[in-house]
Amino acid sequence: MNYKEQALNEYNSEEFMVRPGGVNGRGFWNINATQFMYTPSFSFPTFPKANGYLFTATDTNNKIHTFTAKKPTESLAPIWKDIPTGMVTLKVEALGKDEQPLYLIGARTFFKADGFPGREAFPPKACSYKECATKALRYVFNEKFNQHWLLYGKPEPTYPHNVYPTKTISSIIMAMINYSKIDPENSEKAIQLAKNAADYMLSVTYGQDTAVPDIPPTYSFEGLDFEIVDKTAPMAKYRIDKVMLAYPATAGLAYLALSEVTGDKKYSEAALLIAKYYKEHVLECGSWYLLISTKTGEPESNNICAAYQILDFLNAIYKLTNDETWHTLEKNYFNYLQKNRFEVYNWEGQFEDVPLSGNYANLTHFDANYLINYITQNHADDPNAMEDAKELLRFVEDQFVVWGKFAPWNVNYDPELSYWYSPAGLEQYFWYVPIDGSTGRIMRAFLDVYRVTKEPLLLEKACALGDMITRMQNKETGVIATHWMKKDCSENLENFWINCLIGTAKHLTYLAEILDEN
């Protein structure tokens, strides 16, 4: 099968457009988007008494492409297939009765991204997916700042991302549980390391005399070298007295997994206390304020949680207790996410290390990916839900995958000085760069939909990203760099996020299972 041709036909078809605005009252989610792969449409204003609209696109080779339409929000389908990869300047003019341009009503500059070229266009994978995942987890286990947990039961002072306990420690707990299953010789040590890390997180959890009892900190400098950490994680010092309620659920899921493996109920009890906080502070809308003061318990902004891991956490608590209270919370939160994220496509990036954002200012793929996973796990027999999952997957690819060239205006990108790797996944508009964790998570989204639909093109795209991950791995150490922005990035790590590597290994394992790798 010619997957390149199939993908190209989808990119150029109006049938496969990514949630076009102006249809059935929908708004335009792409007001801040800068790259497109699938045929786009834009929010240009209607001009009184216009006799149609002239669309003029100038491509990267200064070639002009034009068409006329009745509405200024029509898609670029008539010319999209003729526009090559590169910068595009689009202008829309209102036409008079003589069908001559009267007024310029809008303009837009964007990057047309390369489409999927077929897996054969890339070099072969460097090793099996299973081997790559195993080597990555072995690196996590052996890395000195991780072994520090086993030896001393506290965070290594100079590893900067230890400043985010709920995020970093939770991922390490999950990684060590998984590693214990594939390395019998070190299984006991891996579980002990996970327990030490969990016990530390419990020790720094906010107490009953605070406004956020039983909640683990999103930010903590305890035991860390402030000057070293602050250089890499400057946001932490400004939020040291705040928690982001997207993250306690992540810790809760790690506690539940550790409790199941060890049989120690103190971890599941800690998870239940986190769930209790969610229950007692849920808003009428079914969600929670995102950023909370640890001193007053009051919100620090109007941003509302949109993290799908909270959904998974509430589901896990329901399965643990069989208490309908948690099922009700889960359903109400899902309804909130459907109405305030999926229906309006406001996939707001809610990261602990960047400023909070307004509507559509900092879109990301993560929560869209989580919804894809949730749909394929829980609603695979619902054709409408699966169509939603497919549309979400097109959004993710359109905005956050680079199969070839990068847009020249990306942050920190200089074609003359930089060496950015592709294919790759980009993280968020505020940090629109190739990241291993994003590449792995998007690969997983392709696999989630493939598992239900068995559409071969989806597996080809997933494997192309998986192959790239194996090529990016350091063959000696097993590490995979977080940022794929320098030629030697897997040898000289900069701003390395261990949770990204852990997530990537998890998703590679899933790919290996789907392909039944031995």
C-alpha positions as CSV (number, residue, x, y, z in Angstrom):
1,M,0.0,0.0,0.0
2,N,1.2,3.5,-0.8
3,Y,0.9,5.1,2.6
4,K,2.5,8.4,1.4
5,E,-0.2,8.8,-1.2
6,Q,-3.0,7.8,1.2
7,A,-1.8,10.3,3.8
8,L,-1.5,13.0,1.1
9,N,-5.1,12.4,0.0
10,E,-6.3,12.9,3.6
11,Y,-4.3,16.1,4.1
12,N,-5.9,17.6,1.0
13,S,-9.4,16.4,1.6
14,E,-12.1,18.6,3.2
15,E,-13.5,15.4,4.7
16,F,-10.5,15.1,7.0
17,M,-10.2,18.7,8.1
18,V,-9.4,19.3,11.7
19,R,-12.5,20.7,13.4
20,P,-13.2,23.6,11.0
21,G,-14.6,26.7,12.7
22,G,-17.7,28.4,11.5
23,V,-19.6,25.0,11.2
24,N,-22.6,24.5,13.4
25,G,-21.6,27.4,15.6
26,R,-18.1,26.2,16.2
27,G,-15.4,28.7,17.0
28,F,-11.9,28.7,15.4
29,W,-9.4,26.9,17.6
30,N,-6.5,27.8,15.3
31,I,-6.3,31.5,15.9
32,N,-2.7,31.1,17.3
33,A,-1.7,28.1,15.2
34,T,1.4,28.5,13.1
35,Q,1.7,25.3,11.2
36,F,-0.8,23.2,9.3
37,M,-0.7,19.8,7.6
38,Y,-4.4,19.2,7.0
39,T,-6.4,21.6,4.9
40,P,-7.1,24.6,7.2
41,S,-9.8,27.3,7.3
42,F,-9.5,30.6,9.1
43,S,-11.6,33.2,10.9
44,F,-11.8,36.2,8.6
45,P,-14.7,38.7,9.0
46,T,-17.6,38.9,6.7
47,F,-17.7,42.2,4.7
48,P,-21.1,43.9,4.2
49,K,-22.4,43.5,0.6
50,A,-19.4,41.6,-0.5
51,N,-19.9,39.7,-3.8
52,G,-17.7,36.9,-2.7
53,Y,-14.1,36.7,-1.5
54,L,-10.8,36.3,-3.3
55,F,-8.2,34.1,-1.5
56,T,-4.6,34.7,-2.6
57,A,-1.8,32.5,-1.2
58,T,1.9,33.2,-1.9
59,D,4.0,30.1,-1.3
60,T,7.6,29.7,-0.3
61,N,8.7,30.0,-3.9
62,N,6.7,33.2,-4.4
63,K,4.2,31.4,-6.6
64,I,0.6,32.7,-6.4
65,H,-2.4,30.5,-5.8
66,T,-5.9,31.9,-5.9
67,F,-9.6,31.0,-5.7
68,T,-12.9,32.7,-5.0
69,A,-15.5,31.7,-2.4
70,K,-18.8,32.8,-1.1
71,K,-17.6,33.0,2.5
72,P,-14.3,34.4,4.0
73,T,-14.1,31.3,6.2
74,E,-14.0,28.7,3.4
75,S,-11.2,26.1,3.6
76,L,-8.1,26.3,1.4
77,A,-9.0,23.0,-0.2
78,P,-9.1,24.4,-3.8
79,I,-5.4,25.2,-3.6
80,W,-4.0,23.2,-0.7
81,K,-2.6,20.3,-2.7
82,D,-0.7,22.8,-4.9
83,I,1.1,24.6,-2.1
84,P,4.5,23.1,-1.3
85,T,6.1,22.8,2.2
86,G,7.2,26.1,3.6
87,M,6.0,29.6,4.5
88,V,2.7,30.7,3.1
89,T,1.2,34.2,3.2
90,L,-2.5,34.3,2.7
91,K,-4.7,37.3,2.1
92,V,-8.5,37.5,1.7
93,E,-10.2,40.4,-0.1
94,A,-13.9,41.3,-0.4
95,L,-15.1,41.4,-4.0
96,G,-17.3,44.1,-5.5
97,K,-20.1,43.7,-8.0
98,D,-17.7,43.6,-10.8
99,E,-15.9,40.8,-8.9
100,Q,-12.8,42.9,-8.5
101,P,-11.1,43.2,-5.1
102,L,-12.5,46.1,-2.9
103,Y,-11.0,45.7,0.5
104,L,-8.5,43.6,2.3
105,I,-10.4,41.9,5.1
106,G,-7.6,39.8,6.6
107,A,-4.2,38.1,6.2
108,R,-2.4,35.2,7.7
109,T,1.2,33.9,7.6
110,F,1.8,30.2,8.4
111,F,4.0,27.2,7.7
112,K,2.7,24.4,5.6
113,A,4.2,21.3,7.2
114,D,5.5,18.2,5.4
115,G,3.1,15.3,5.3
116,F,3.9,11.7,6.2
117,P,6.3,10.5,3.5
118,G,5.9,6.8,4.3
119,R,8.0,4.9,6.7
120,E,10.4,3.8,4.0
121,A,11.5,7.5,3.6
122,F,13.3,7.2,7.0
123,P,16.2,5.1,8.1
124,P,15.4,1.8,9.7
125,K,15.0,1.4,13.5
126,A,18.2,0.9,15.5
127,C,16.9,-2.0,17.5
128,S,13.6,-3.5,18.6
129,Y,11.1,-1.4,20.4
130,K,11.2,-3.8,23.4
131,E,15.0,-3.6,23.6
132,C,14.9,0.2,23.3
133,A,12.3,0.4,26.2
134,T,14.3,-2.0,28.3
135,K,17.6,-0.1,27.8
136,A,15.8,3.2,28.7
137,L,14.4,1.8,32.0
138,R,17.7,0.3,32.8
139,Y,19.3,3.7,32.4
140,V,16.7,5.2,34.7
141,F,17.4,2.6,37.3
142,N,21.2,3.0,37.1
143,E,21.4,6.8,36.8
144,K,23.2,8.3,39.8
145,F,20.5,10.8,40.6
146,N,18.0,8.0,40.7
147,Q,20.1,5.6,42.7
148,H,20.3,8.5,45.2
149,W,16.8,7.5,46.2
150,L,17.9,4.0,46.9
151,L,21.0,5.0,48.9
152,Y,19.7,7.9,50.8
153,G,15.9,8.0,50.5
154,K,15.9,11.7,49.4
155,P,16.3,13.6,46.1
156,E,19.7,14.2,44.6
157,P,20.4,17.9,45.3
158,T,21.6,18.9,41.9
159,Y,19.1,17.3,39.6
160,P,16.9,20.3,38.8
161,H,13.6,18.6,38.1
162,N,13.5,17.1,41.6
163,V,12.0,20.6,42.3
164,Y,8.8,19.1,40.9
165,P,8.2,16.3,43.3
166,T,4.7,15.2,42.3
167,K,5.7,15.0,38.6
168,T,9.2,13.6,38.8
169,I,8.8,11.3,41.8
170,S,5.5,9.8,40.6
171,S,7.1,8.9,37.3
172,I,10.1,7.3,39.0
173,I,7.8,5.2,41.2
174,M,6.0,3.9,38.1
175,A,9.2,3.3,36.2
176,M,10.7,1.2,39.0
177,I,7.5,-0.9,39.3
178,N,7.8,-1.6,35.6
179,Y,11.5,-2.2,35.7
180,S,11.1,-4.7,38.6
181,K,9.2,-6.9,36.2
182,I,11.9,-7.1,33.5
183,D,15.0,-7.3,35.6
184,P,14.6,-10.1,38.2
185,E,18.1,-9.6,39.5
186,N,17.4,-6.0,40.5
187,S,13.6,-6.3,41.2
188,E,13.9,-6.0,44.9
189,K,16.1,-2.9,44.7
190,A,13.8,-1.3,42.1
191,I,10.8,-1.7,44.4
192,Q,12.8,-0.4,47.4
193,L,13.8,2.6,45.3
194,A,10.2,3.2,44.5
195,K,9.2,2.9,48.1
196,N,11.9,5.3,49.2
197,A,10.8,7.9,46.7
198,A,7.2,7.5,47.7
199,D,8.0,7.7,51.4
200,Y,9.9,11.0,50.7
201,M,6.9,12.4,48.9
202,L,4.7,11.4,51.8
203,S,7.1,13.2,54.2
204,V,6.8,16.5,52.3
205,T,3.1,16.3,51.8
206,Y,1.2,19.2,53.2
207,G,-0.2,18.6,56.7
208,Q,-3.5,19.2,58.4
209,D,-2.4,22.6,59.6
210,T,-2.2,23.9,56.0
211,A,-4.9,24.9,53.5
212,V,-4.2,21.9,51.3
213,P,-4.0,18.9,53.7
214,D,-2.8,15.6,52.3
215,I,-1.7,17.1,49.0
216,P,1.9,16.5,47.8
217,P,3.8,19.6,46.7
218,T,4.0,20.6,43.1
219,Y,7.2,22.6,43.9
220,S,9.8,22.0,46.6
221,F,13.4,23.1,47.1
222,E,13.8,20.9,50.2
223,G,17.2,19.3,50.1
224,L,18.1,20.8,46.8
225,D,20.9,23.1,45.7
226,F,18.9,26.3,45.0
227,E,21.4,28.0,42.8
228,I,21.8,25.0,40.5
229,V,18.1,24.1,40.4
230,D,17.0,27.7,39.9
231,K,19.0,28.1,36.7
232,T,17.0,25.3,35.0
233,A,13.7,25.6,36.8
234,P,13.2,29.3,37.5
235,M,9.3,29.1,37.7
236,A,9.5,27.0,40.8
237,K,10.6,29.8,43.1
238,Y,7.6,32.0,42.1
239,R,5.2,29.2,42.8
240,I,6.8,27.6,45.9
241,D,3.6,28.4,48.0
242,K,1.2,27.1,45.3
243,V,0.0,23.7,44.0
244,M,-1.3,22.8,40.6
245,L,-4.3,20.5,41.1
246,A,-3.5,18.7,37.8
247,Y,-0.7,16.9,39.6
248,P,-1.9,15.3,42.9
249,A,-3.8,12.8,40.8
250,T,-0.5,11.7,39.2
251,A,0.9,11.0,42.7
252,G,-2.3,9.2,43.6
253,L,-2.0,6.8,40.6
254,A,1.6,6.1,41.6
255,Y,0.6,5.4,45.2
256,L,-2.1,3.0,44.1
257,A,0.3,1.1,41.8
258,L,2.9,0.8,44.5
259,S,0.3,-0.3,47.1
260,E,-0.8,-3.1,44.7
261,V,2.8,-4.3,44.2
262,T,3.9,-4.1,47.8
263,G,0.6,-4.8,49.6
264,D,1.4,-1.8,51.8
265,K,-1.9,0.0,52.4
266,K,-0.3,3.3,53.6
267,Y,0.1,4.1,49.9
268,S,-3.4,3.4,48.9
269,E,-4.6,5.4,52.0
270,A,-2.5,8.3,50.9
271,A,-4.2,8.1,47.5
272,L,-7.6,8.1,49.2
273,L,-6.7,11.2,51.1
274,I,-5.8,12.9,47.8
275,A,-9.1,11.8,46.4
276,K,-10.9,13.2,49.4
277,Y,-9.4,16.6,48.8
278,Y,-10.6,16.5,45.2
279,K,-14.1,15.5,46.4
280,E,-14.3,18.3,49.0
281,H,-13.1,21.0,46.7
282,V,-14.8,20.2,43.4
283,L,-16.5,23.1,41.7
284,E,-20.1,23.2,40.5
285,C,-18.8,22.8,36.9
286,G,-17.3,19.4,37.9
287,S,-13.6,20.4,37.8
288,W,-11.2,22.3,40.1
289,Y,-9.3,25.6,40.1
290,L,-5.9,24.8,38.6
291,L,-3.5,26.9,40.8
292,I,-4.1,27.0,44.5
293,S,-2.4,28.9,47.3
294,T,-1.0,26.6,50.0
295,K,-1.4,29.3,52.5
296,T,-5.1,30.2,51.9
297,G,-6.5,27.4,49.8
298,E,-7.8,30.1,47.5
299,P,-7.4,30.1,43.7
300,E,-4.5,32.1,42.2
301,S,-6.1,32.4,38.8
302,N,-9.4,31.6,37.0
303,N,-7.8,28.7,35.0
304,I,-9.7,25.4,35.5
305,C,-8.1,21.9,35.5
306,A,-8.3,20.1,32.2
307,A,-5.9,17.3,33.1
308,Y,-7.2,13.9,32.0
309,Q,-5.0,12.0,34.6
310,I,-7.6,13.2,37.2
311,L,-10.2,11.2,35.2
312,D,-8.0,8.1,35.4
313,F,-7.3,8.7,39.1
314,L,-11.0,9.0,40.0
315,N,-11.7,5.9,37.9
316,A,-9.0,4.0,39.8
317,I,-10.4,5.1,43.2
318,Y,-13.8,4.0,42.1
319,K,-12.5,0.5,41.2
320,L,-10.7,0.3,44.5
321,T,-13.6,1.3,46.7
322,N,-16.7,0.5,44.6
323,D,-18.1,3.7,46.1
324,E,-20.4,5.5,43.6
325,T,-19.3,8.8,44.9
326,W,-16.1,8.5,42.9
327,H,-17.9,7.3,39.8
328,T,-20.1,10.4,40.0
329,L,-17.1,12.7,40.3
330,E,-15.5,10.9,37.3
331,K,-18.6,11.3,35.2
332,N,-19.1,15.0,36.1
333,Y,-15.5,15.7,35.4
334,F,-15.7,13.9,32.0
335,N,-18.8,16.0,31.2
336,Y,-16.8,19.1,32.0
337,L,-13.9,18.1,29.8
338,Q,-16.3,17.3,26.9
339,K,-18.1,20.6,27.1
340,N,-15.1,22.9,27.9
341,R,-12.3,21.2,26.0
342,F,-13.5,18.8,23.3
343,E,-16.5,20.8,22.1
344,V,-14.5,24.1,21.9
345,Y,-11.1,22.5,21.2
346,N,-9.4,24.6,23.8
347,W,-6.5,22.2,24.5
348,E,-4.8,24.5,27.0
349,G,-1.3,23.5,28.1
350,Q,-1.2,23.3,31.9
351,F,2.4,22.8,32.6
352,E,4.1,23.5,36.0
353,D,7.1,25.3,34.4
354,V,5.4,27.8,32.1
355,P,3.0,30.7,32.7
356,L,-0.7,30.1,32.7
357,S,-2.4,31.0,29.5
358,G,-5.6,32.3,28.1
359,N,-7.9,30.6,25.6
360,Y,-6.1,29.1,22.6
361,A,-2.9,30.8,23.5
362,N,-0.9,27.7,24.4
363,L,-2.4,24.6,22.9
364,T,-0.8,21.2,23.5
365,H,-1.4,17.6,22.4
366,F,-1.3,15.9,25.8
367,D,-4.9,16.1,27.0
368,A,-6.2,15.5,23.5
369,N,-4.1,12.3,23.5
370,Y,-5.4,11.4,26.9
371,L,-9.0,11.7,25.6
372,I,-8.1,9.5,22.7
373,N,-6.9,6.9,25.1
374,Y,-10.0,7.3,27.3
375,I,-12.3,6.9,24.3
376,T,-10.5,3.9,22.9
377,Q,-10.4,2.2,26.3
378,N,-14.0,3.0,27.3
379,H,-16.1,3.8,24.2
380,A,-14.5,1.8,21.4
381,D,-17.9,0.3,20.5
382,D,-19.4,3.8,20.0
383,P,-18.9,4.9,16.3
384,N,-19.5,8.6,17.1
385,A,-17.0,8.5,19.9
386,M,-14.4,6.8,17.7
387,E,-14.9,9.5,15.0
388,D,-14.1,12.0,17.8
389,A,-10.9,10.1,18.5
390,K,-9.9,10.1,14.9
391,E,-10.5,13.9,14.6
392,L,-8.5,14.5,17.8
393,L,-5.7,12.4,16.3
394,R,-5.7,14.6,13.1
395,F,-5.5,17.7,15.4
396,V,-2.5,16.2,17.2
397,E,-0.7,15.3,14.0
398,D,-1.6,18.6,12.3
399,Q,-0.3,20.8,15.1
400,F,2.4,18.8,16.9
401,V,4.1,16.4,14.5
402,V,7.0,17.3,12.2
403,W,7.6,14.6,9.5
404,G,10.3,16.7,7.8
405,K,11.2,20.4,7.9
406,F,10.6,22.7,10.9
407,A,9.0,26.1,10.6
408,P,11.9,28.7,10.6
409,W,10.3,30.8,13.3
410,N,10.2,28.1,16.0
411,V,11.7,29.2,19.3
412,N,15.5,28.8,19.5
413,Y,15.6,27.5,15.9
414,D,18.2,28.8,13.5
415,P,18.5,26.6,10.4
416,E,22.2,27.8,10.1
417,L,23.2,26.9,13.6
418,S,20.7,24.3,14.9
419,Y,20.3,20.6,14.2
420,W,16.7,19.7,15.0
421,Y,15.7,16.1,14.5
422,S,12.5,14.8,12.8
423,P,10.2,13.0,12.6
424,A,9.3,14.2,16.1
425,G,6.5,15.5,18.3
426,L,6.4,19.1,19.5
427,E,5.3,19.8,23.1
428,Q,3.2,23.0,23.3
429,Y,2.9,26.4,21.6
430,F,5.0,28.0,24.4
431,W,7.8,25.4,23.8
432,Y,7.3,24.3,20.2
433,V,10.3,22.1,20.0
434,P,11.0,18.3,19.3
435,I,10.7,16.4,22.6
436,D,11.1,12.6,23.2
437,G,8.1,12.5,25.6
438,S,5.9,14.2,23.0
439,T,7.1,11.9,20.2
440,G,6.3,8.9,22.4
441,R,3.0,10.1,23.6
442,I,1.8,10.9,20.0
443,M,3.0,7.5,18.9
444,R,0.8,6.1,21.6
445,A,-2.2,8.0,20.3
446,F,-1.8,6.6,16.8
447,L,-1.6,3.1,18.4
448,D,-4.7,3.7,20.6
449,V,-6.8,4.4,17.5
450,Y,-5.1,1.7,15.5
451,R,-5.9,-0.9,18.1
452,V,-9.6,-0.3,17.5
453,T,-9.8,0.5,13.8
454,K,-6.9,-1.6,12.5
455,E,-6.2,1.1,9.9
456,P,-2.7,0.3,8.6
457,L,-1.7,3.9,8.0
458,L,-2.0,4.7,11.7
459,L,0.4,1.8,12.6
460,E,2.8,3.0,9.9
461,K,2.9,6.5,11.4
462,A,3.3,5.1,14.9
463,C,6.2,2.9,13.8
464,A,7.9,5.7,12.0
465,L,7.9,7.7,15.3
466,G,9.0,4.6,17.2
467,D,11.8,4.0,14.8
468,M,13.0,7.5,15.3
469,I,13.0,7.1,19.1
470,T,15.3,4.0,18.7
471,R,17.6,6.0,16.5
472,M,17.8,8.8,19.1
473,Q,18.8,6.5,21.9
474,N,22.4,6.5,23.1
475,K,23.5,3.0,22.2
476,E,25.9,2.8,25.1
477,T,23.9,4.2,28.0
478,G,20.3,3.7,26.9
479,V,19.3,7.3,27.5
480,I,17.1,9.2,25.1
481,A,17.6,13.0,25.2
482,T,14.6,15.1,26.1
483,H,15.3,17.8,23.6
484,W,16.2,16.9,20.0
485,M,17.8,20.2,19.1
486,K,21.5,19.5,18.9
487,K,23.5,17.0,16.9
488,D,25.1,15.5,20.0
489,C,22.0,15.7,22.2
490,S,22.1,12.0,23.3
491,E,25.7,12.3,24.3
492,N,25.6,15.7,26.0
493,L,22.3,15.9,27.8
494,E,20.9,19.4,28.4
495,N,17.7,20.1,30.4
496,F,17.0,16.4,30.8
497,W,13.5,15.4,32.1
498,I,13.6,11.9,33.4
499,N,9.8,11.7,33.4
500,C,9.8,12.2,29.6
501,L,12.2,9.2,29.1
502,I,10.0,7.1,31.4
503,G,6.9,7.9,29.5
504,T,8.6,7.2,26.2
505,A,9.7,3.8,27.4
506,K,6.2,3.0,28.5
507,H,4.8,3.8,25.1
508,L,7.5,1.9,23.3
509,T,6.6,-1.2,25.4
510,Y,3.0,-0.8,24.3
511,L,4.1,-0.7,20.6
512,A,6.2,-3.8,21.2
513,E,3.1,-5.6,22.7
514,I,0.9,-4.6,19.7
515,L,3.5,-6.0,17.3
516,D,4.0,-9.0,19.5
517,E,7.8,-8.5,19.7
518,N,9.6,-11.3,21.5
